[in-house]
Amino acid sequence: GRTSCLADPAFRRVISGAMNRQQLSTLGESGFAAPATSTSGLTPQQSAYLGSLKNNIEVSGWSKAKVASAMTAAGYTLNAKNFYQVTSDKAQAATGLPAGTQCQFVIQDPVAYSDYAEDMLLISQQLQANHIKVTSQGVSTGQWNANISTHNFDAIIHWGAGGSNPYTQYQNWLDDPG
């Protein structure tokens, strides 16, 4: 498997917490899509399936202090460039990276989908403001599909199929084309 800070579930949880979904809804989606309110990825019309995951995320994102506290607890500290790096044995074990390695990743999205491309830029800005090194990479739709098929990405913007139940929603996320 790949070695990356993204391999650490605690790191991914902080990334999720640091995102301001209200801003993504308002600016990235021009108000046409409500902010996600559940880590499940389900939409409001699927709310009957949410159970304990209903409204379990802060749509405006965590405060910088909460992000910093969670990163410290997960074993990361700021480096001289003011970005988080792997520090503790716990973070080293979770990421497969040596101490002192700066956490960084690339978010990819097809530029043809202007709303998702804007979301990609906003997420990158939000995470950078929280000392998480993120680069956004706009690609063609064909390249994006090829990269998904070959697993050639760090992180991507992806949408669900919708529908009234979780099976339809998750189907295009989990159906591995390659």
Secondary structure, 3 states (H helix, E strand, C coil): CCCCHHHCHHHHHHHHHHCCHHHHHHHHCCCCCCCCCCCCCCCHHHHHHCHHHCCCCCCCCCCHHHHHHHHHHHCEEECCCCCEEECCHHHHHHHCCCCCCECEEEEEEECCCHHHHHHHHHHHHHHHCCCCEEEEEEECHHHHHHHHHHCCCCEECCCCCCCCCHHHHHHHHHCCCC
